[in-house]
Amino acid sequence: MSPAKTPSVLLVDDARDMLELLRRSMNTMGLTPFTANNVFDAIELLEHGPVHLVITDLNMPEVSGIQLVRYLGEHFPEVPVLVITGYPKLEDAVHVMKLGAVEYLVKPFTQEELREAVERVLNALGTRAEQPPAAEEDRASFHGILGRSEPMQEVYRIIERTQNNRATVLVTGESGTGKEMVARAIHYNSAFAAAPFVAVNCGAIPDQLLESELFGHVKGAFTGAITNRVGFFQAADGGTLFLDEIGNASAAVQAKLLRAIQDKEVTMLGATKPQRVEVRLISAANNDLPAMIRQGTFREDLYYRLNLINIHLPPLRERVLDIPLLVDHFNHKFSKELGKKPLRIPARILETFSGYPWPGNVRELEHLVHRLVILKDGTVNMDDLPAHMKMPAPQNAAPNTMVSLAEIERQHILRVLEAEGQNKTRAAAILGIDRKTLREKLKGLG
């Protein structure tokens, strides 16, 4: 590697003697070290200069290394992290690995152990650096979202166009396609990334509580309101509020949402004076909001307010090109969490995955790979796949009859239920959806 391309390493530790030891070690390895004895200075250095690797302690006063690892994962996902600690805990190791750390060293470590860990990270970094820059159309990831197919490239492009505004965004797509990840990418790609990101699943909060949770309440507003409590709108002030499953909101909540968007203010339950809030609202729906408008269960004026910018996430069956990329990502992610070598997944298995309809979308694929990593070592074979994945496609349609996606989904759900002995909990897990969603789909099937 030429001097002009010498990797720079940011060293973060509150112990100055350890910082000095690490700095000398980096110089010995021919690297360019920068040092910080707290997380705030580290973030300042990250913001103002290229950093190829971060080495951080975990136990530091005020702000911990775990919080730094989380910040790096959200704002600098391309920068690998090597964690060092003198107080090893299994739960800490698992936690920082989930947050994005790629190596974990326990103090005291030898110079050789440090050198080997740094080289492992930088060799992987160097492999990526030696590759020619990918064209925009070929990006395989974007703020944690994976996919190089054309539908995903369009998703990336729309997210980038929302960078410096607070326009409302409606993310649509089937269950399990990754709508919250898109919301997070919009927030952390924006000029307001340092402000709060608050995610709310409207489908998981009972109707009678959702209004209070969103807008807050004052003491005595209802039975049990023993103190004032701010809502999610106030908590997200200055940042982004993500409302998942917005179609579950009641008529009363819809009316107050419309007011909040139009007037940029909210009124707590039991209060008379509104509060000003500056929130970017991102909503998501896996149900058909236009159909709900026709049925009179969703406000048309709210829909158009929410849908200023629309991002539609394609189902996994329409982005088959991305399946090997996703499988590889989940394989390495879960293997690292469990301290195992990644599984070897032959081409035949990937072909089976590509031909499967994935009604639970990316979430179903993630659950399957996670299960395989837990149960298997070495090479995955066809016997390791669930029975319903190995069943032949249904043949009850005439040779030249076109079948709708809804019919394919219906047949597949019934097939999985049959394979699991009508056990809805196991069937929902295989499909990558929750029991509530499965019940709704079964209700729709009659």
C-alpha positions in Angstrom: 0.0 0.0 0.0 1.5 3.3 -1.0 2.2 6.1 1.6 -0.6 8.2 0.2 -3.0 5.4 1.0 -1.6 4.6 4.5 -4.7 3.7 6.6 -5.5 6.1 9.5 -6.5 4.6 12.8 -8.5 6.4 15.5 -7.6 5.3 19.0 -10.0 5.9 21.8 -9.2 5.2 25.5 -9.5 7.3 28.7 -6.1 5.8 29.9 -3.3 7.9 28.5 -0.7 5.2 29.0 -2.8 2.8 26.9 -3.3 5.4 24.3 0.4 5.9 24.1 1.0 2.2 23.8 -1.5 1.9 21.0 -0.1 4.9 19.2 3.4 3.4 19.2 2.0 0.1 18.0 0.2 1.7 15.1 3.4 3.6 14.1 5.3 0.3 14.2 2.7 -1.2 11.8 3.2 1.8 9.5 -0.3 3.2 10.2 -1.3 6.8 10.9 -2.8 7.1 14.4 -5.1 9.7 15.8 -5.9 9.7 19.5 -8.8 10.7 21.7 -9.3 10.1 25.4 -13.1 10.5 25.3 -16.0 9.8 22.9 -16.8 13.5 22.2 -13.3 14.1 20.9 -13.4 10.9 18.9 -16.6 12.0 17.1 -15.1 15.4 16.4 -12.1 13.6 14.7 -14.4 11.3 12.8 -16.4 14.3 11.4 -13.3 16.1 10.1 -11.0 13.6 8.7 -10.8 10.2 6.9 -10.6 7.3 9.4 -10.1 3.7 8.2 -10.3 1.9 11.5 -11.5 2.7 15.1 -9.9 1.0 18.1 -11.9 1.8 21.2 -12.1 0.9 24.9 -15.5 0.0 26.3 -15.3 1.3 29.9 -14.9 5.1 29.8 -16.5 7.8 31.9 -19.4 9.9 30.8 -20.0 8.2 27.5 -19.0 4.6 27.0 -17.4 2.8 24.1 -20.6 0.9 23.5 -22.3 4.2 22.7 -19.4 5.1 20.3 -19.8 1.7 18.6 -23.6 2.4 18.2 -22.9 5.9 16.8 -20.4 4.5 14.3 -22.8 1.9 13.2 -25.5 4.6 12.5 -23.3 7.3 11.1 -20.1 5.7 9.8 -21.2 2.1 8.9 -18.3 1.7 6.5 -15.6 2.2 9.3 -14.7 -1.1 11.0 -14.4 -1.1 14.8 -11.9 -3.1 17.0 -13.1 -3.2 20.6 -10.6 -3.6 23.5 -11.6 -4.0 27.2 -10.1 -5.0 30.5 -13.5 -6.1 31.9 -14.7 -8.9 29.5 -18.3 -9.8 29.7 -20.0 -12.2 27.2 -23.1 -10.0 27.0 -20.9 -6.9 26.1 -19.1 -8.8 23.4 -22.3 -10.0 21.8 -23.8 -6.5 22.1 -21.0 -4.7 20.4 -20.8 -7.3 17.7 -24.5 -6.8 17.0 -23.9 -3.0 16.9 -21.2 -3.5 14.2 -17.8 -4.2 15.9 -15.7 -6.6 13.8 -13.0 -7.6 16.4 -12.9 -7.9 20.2 -9.6 -8.0 22.2 -9.4 -8.5 26.0 -6.7 -6.6 28.0 -3.9 -7.5 28.6 -3.1 -8.5 25.0 0.2 -9.0 23.4 1.7 -6.9 20.6 1.3 -9.9 18.3 -2.4 -10.3 19.1 -3.0 -6.6 18.5 -1.1 -6.7 15.2 -3.0 -9.8 14.0 -6.4 -8.3 14.9 -5.6 -5.0 13.1 -4.3 -6.9 10.0 -7.5 -9.0 9.8 -9.6 -5.9 9.7 -7.4 -3.9 7.4 -6.9 -6.8 5.0 -10.7 -7.0 4.5 -10.7 -3.2 4.2 -7.8 -3.3 1.7 -9.7 -5.9 -0.4 -12.6 -3.5 -0.7 -10.3 -0.6 -1.4 -8.5 -2.3 -4.3 -11.8 -2.8 -6.1 -12.7 0.0 -8.5 -15.4 2.3 -7.2 -18.9 0.9 -7.9 -21.1 2.8 -10.2 -24.1 4.3 -8.4 -26.4 1.7 -10.0 -24.3 -1.1 -8.5 -24.4 -0.1 -4.9 -24.9 -3.2 -2.8 -25.7 -1.4 0.5 -26.9 1.9 1.7 -27.1 2.9 5.4 -27.6 -0.7 6.5 -30.0 -1.6 3.6 -28.7 -4.4 1.4 -29.6 -4.9 -2.3 -28.0 -4.2 -5.7 -31.1 -4.8 -7.8 -32.6 -2.0 -9.8 -35.7 -1.6 -7.5 -33.3 -1.1 -4.5 -31.2 1.4 -6.4 -34.3 3.5 -7.0 -35.0 3.3 -3.2 -31.5 4.6 -2.5 -31.9 7.4 -5.0 -35.2 8.6 -3.4 -33.7 8.5 0.1 -30.8 10.7 -1.1 -33.2 13.2 -2.5 -34.8 13.6 0.9 -31.5 14.6 2.5 -32.1 18.2 3.5 -35.9 18.6 3.9 -38.6 17.5 6.3 -41.1 16.3 3.7 -43.4 13.6 5.0 -42.6 10.1 3.6 -44.8 7.1 3.2 -43.0 3.7 2.9 -45.2 1.0 1.5 -44.5 -2.7 1.0 -45.4 -6.2 2.3 -44.6 -7.3 5.8 -41.0 -8.1 6.3 -39.6 -6.0 3.5 -37.6 -3.7 5.8 -39.7 -0.5 6.1 -38.2 0.6 9.4 -34.7 0.2 8.0 -35.7 2.6 5.2 -37.0 5.1 7.7 -33.7 4.9 9.7 -31.7 5.3 6.5 -33.8 8.4 5.6 -33.1 9.9 9.1 -29.4 9.1 9.3 -28.8 10.3 5.7 -30.4 13.6 6.5 -29.2 16.9 7.9 -31.0 16.1 11.1 -29.2 12.8 11.8 -27.9 13.9 15.3 -31.5 14.6 16.4 -33.7 11.8 17.9 -35.2 9.0 15.8 -38.3 7.5 17.5 -40.1 4.4 16.1 -43.7 3.6 17.0 -45.5 0.4 16.0 -49.1 1.6 15.8 -50.3 -1.9 15.4 -48.8 -3.0 18.8 -50.4 -0.3 20.9 -54.1 -0.6 21.8 -56.4 1.9 20.2 -57.3 3.5 23.5 -53.7 4.1 24.4 -52.2 5.2 21.0 -53.5 8.8 21.2 -51.9 9.2 24.7 -48.7 7.6 23.6 -48.3 9.8 20.5 -49.4 13.2 22.0 -48.8 12.7 25.7 -51.2 13.5 28.5 -51.5 15.7 31.6 -52.2 14.5 35.1 -55.8 13.5 35.6 -56.6 13.3 31.9 -58.0 9.8 32.4 -58.1 7.1 35.1 -54.5 6.1 35.8 -52.9 9.4 34.5 -51.2 10.2 37.8 -48.6 12.5 36.3 -47.8 14.5 33.2 -46.3 12.5 30.4 -44.9 13.7 27.1 -45.7 11.7 23.9 -43.7 10.4 21.1 -44.1 13.6 19.1 -42.4 15.6 21.9 -39.7 13.0 22.3 -38.9 13.2 18.6 -38.9 17.0 18.5 -36.1 18.2 16.1 -35.8 14.7 14.6 -37.8 12.0 13.0 -41.0 10.1 14.1 -41.6 6.8 12.4 -45.1 5.5 12.6 -45.3 1.9 11.5 -48.6 0.2 10.5 -50.2 3.6 10.3 -53.4 2.0 8.9 -54.2 0.8 12.4 -54.7 4.3 13.7 -58.2 5.1 14.9 -60.3 8.0 13.4 -59.5 10.2 16.5 -55.8 9.6 16.1 -55.9 10.2 12.4 -57.6 13.6 13.0 -54.9 14.7 15.5 -52.2 13.5 13.2 -53.6 15.7 10.4 -53.6 18.6 12.7 -50.0 17.9 13.9 -48.8 17.8 10.2 -50.7 20.9 9.1 -50.0 23.1 12.2 -46.8 21.6 13.5 -48.2 21.5 17.0 -49.8 18.9 19.3 -52.1 19.0 22.2 -51.6 16.6 25.1 -54.7 14.7 26.3 -56.4 16.8 29.0 -54.5 20.0 28.0 -55.9 23.1 26.4 -52.7 24.7 25.1 -51.0 23.2 22.1 -47.2 22.6 21.9 -45.0 23.5 18.9 -43.1 20.5 17.5 -40.7 20.3 14.6 -40.8 16.7 13.6 -40.2 14.9 10.3 -42.9 12.3 10.0 -42.2 9.0 8.2 -45.1 6.5 8.0 -45.3 2.9 6.8 -48.1 0.6 5.8 -48.3 -3.0 4.6 -52.1 -2.7 4.0 -53.8 -1.0 1.1 -54.5 2.6 2.3 -56.3 3.7 -1.0 -58.7 0.7 -0.4 -59.2 1.8 3.2 -60.0 5.3 1.9 -62.7 3.8 -0.3 -64.0 1.8 2.6 -64.1 4.9 4.8 -61.6 3.7 7.4 -58.7 6.0 6.5 -58.9 9.7 5.9 -58.1 10.8 2.3 -56.7 14.2 3.4 -54.3 12.5 5.8 -53.2 10.0 3.2 -52.1 12.8 0.8 -50.4 14.6 3.7 -48.4 11.5 4.6 -47.7 10.5 1.0 -45.8 13.6 -0.1 -42.9 11.3 -1.0 -43.6 7.6 -1.6 -41.0 4.8 -1.3 -42.3 1.4 -2.3 -40.2 -1.6 -1.1 -40.5 -4.5 -3.5 -41.1 -8.0 -2.1 -38.1 -10.3 -2.1 -39.5 -12.4 -4.9 -39.2 -9.4 -7.2 -35.5 -8.8 -6.2 -34.1 -12.3 -6.5 -30.7 -10.8 -7.5 -30.3 -9.7 -3.9 -30.9 -13.1 -2.3 -27.2 -14.3 -2.4 -26.1 -10.9 -1.0 -28.6 -11.1 1.9 -27.8 -14.8 2.6 -24.1 -14.0 2.9 -24.7 -11.0 5.2 -27.0 -12.9 7.6 -24.6 -16.0 7.5 -21.6 -13.9 8.6 -23.6 -11.7 11.0 -25.1 -14.7 13.0 -21.9 -16.7 12.8 -20.0 -13.9 14.3 -22.6 -13.5 17.1 -22.2 -17.2 17.9 -18.5 -17.3 17.5 -18.7 -19.9 14.7 -17.3 -20.1 11.2 -19.7 -19.1 8.5 -21.7 -21.9 6.9 -20.9 -23.0 3.4 -24.0 -22.6 1.3 -23.8 -24.3 -2.1 -25.2 -23.0 -5.3 -28.0 -25.6 -5.3 -29.3 -24.1 -2.0 -29.1 -20.6 -3.4 -31.0 -21.8 -6.5 -33.7 -23.2 -4.2 -33.9 -19.9 -2.4 -34.2 -18.0 -5.7 -37.2 -20.1 -6.7 -39.0 -19.8 -3.4 -41.7 -17.1 -3.2 -40.7 -15.7 0.3 -44.1 -14.6 1.5 -42.4 -13.3 4.7 -39.8 -11.5 2.6 -36.4 -10.5 4.0 -37.5 -11.2 7.6 -38.3 -14.8 6.6 -35.0 -15.2 4.9 -33.2 -13.8 8.0 -35.0 -16.1 10.3 -34.1 -19.1 8.1 -30.4 -18.3 7.9 -30.3 -17.6 11.7 -31.9 -21.1 12.3 -29.4 -22.8 10.0 -26.4 -21.0 11.7 -27.6 -22.2 15.1 -28.3 -25.8 14.1 -25.6 -26.5 11.5 -21.8 -26.6 11.1 -20.0 -26.8 7.8 -22.1 -27.2 4.7 -25.8 -26.7 4.3 -27.6 -29.4 2.3 -31.2 -29.8 1.0 -32.1 -32.0 4.0 -31.5 -29.0 6.3 -34.2 -26.8 4.6 -37.8 -26.8 5.9 -40.1 -29.3 4.2 -42.3 -26.6 2.6 -39.3 -25.2 0.7 -38.6 -28.5 -0.9 -42.2 -29.2 -1.9 -42.8 -28.8 -5.7 -44.8 -25.8 -6.8 -48.6 -26.3 -6.8 -49.8 -27.8 -10.1 -53.6 -27.2 -9.8 -53.6 -24.4 -12.4 -54.2 -25.3 -16.1 -51.0 -25.2 -18.2 -51.5 -21.8 -19.7 -53.5 -20.2 -16.9 -51.9 -17.2 -15.2 -52.1 -17.2 -11.4 -52.2 -14.0 -9.4 -49.7 -13.3 -6.6 -52.5 -13.4 -4.1 -53.3 -17.0 -5.2 -49.6 -18.0 -5.0 -49.5 -16.5 -1.5 -52.7 -18.3 -0.5 -51.4 -21.7 -1.8 -48.1 -21.2 0.0 -49.6 -20.3 3.3 -51.9 -23.3 3.2 -48.9 -25.5 2.3 -46.8 -24.2 5.2 -49.8 -24.7 7.6 -50.2 -28.3 6.3 -46.5 -29.0 6.7 -46.6 -27.7 10.3 -49.7 -29.6 11.3 -51.9 -26.4 11.3 -49.7 -25.0 14.1 -50.1 -21.2 13.5 -47.2 -20.2 15.7 -44.7 -22.3 13.9 -46.2 -21.4 10.5 -45.9 -17.7 11.3 -42.3 -18.1 12.3 -41.5 -19.9 9.0 -43.3 -17.3 7.0 -41.4 -14.5 8.8 -44.6 -12.8 10.0 -46.2 -12.5 13.4 -49.4 -14.5 14.4 -51.5 -11.4 14.1 -50.5 -10.9 10.5 -51.1 -14.6 9.8 -54.6 -14.4 11.3 -55.4 -11.4 9.1 -54.2 -13.2 6.0 -56.2 -16.4 6.9 -59.2 -14.2 7.5 -58.7 -12.7 4.0 -58.6 -16.2 2.6 -61.9 -17.0 4.3 
